[in-house]
Amino acid sequence: HVYQFAFLTETMPESDSGDLECSIGFHASDRKVSVSMKFVFLTDKPVMMIEATCQFAVEDDSWGTMRRGNDKVILPQGFLSHIAMHTVGTIRGILHCKTEGTPFNALILPPINVSEMVTGDLELPISE
């Protein structure tokens, strides 16, 4: 799901250098894990923003090994990094499609080492 996409300026900045702000969040529901990521492209000011969520189904056996009681799940770091990597790839494709035919298509989502963003296992409540 694409939750937010916006050009934050009317023209593409001429500067070739810039920064990228990134945030990531995880959510668990019954046998599903969602990854939400938000990227803001910056030069001297914000240029463009995209936020999307990808949802991943988890096989029953795997879910059983991660579940703690009726209301919590512990998600291993490797699994989180793996699904985060897929989410980055999906957002990269969305970004290309949304900017196609515009000067903003020159903005790319660079390689991102998600294992640096996911530093350990994560315990989450299981929501309805």
PyMOL commands that set and color helices and strands:
alter all, ss='L'
color gray80, all
select helices_A, chain A and resi 60-66+77-99+103-106+114-117
alter helices_A, ss='H'
color red, helices_A
select strands_A, chain A and resi 2-7+19-29+32-42+46-57+67-68+72-75+122-127
alter strands_A, ss='S'
color yellow, strands_A
deselect
rebuild
show_as cartoon
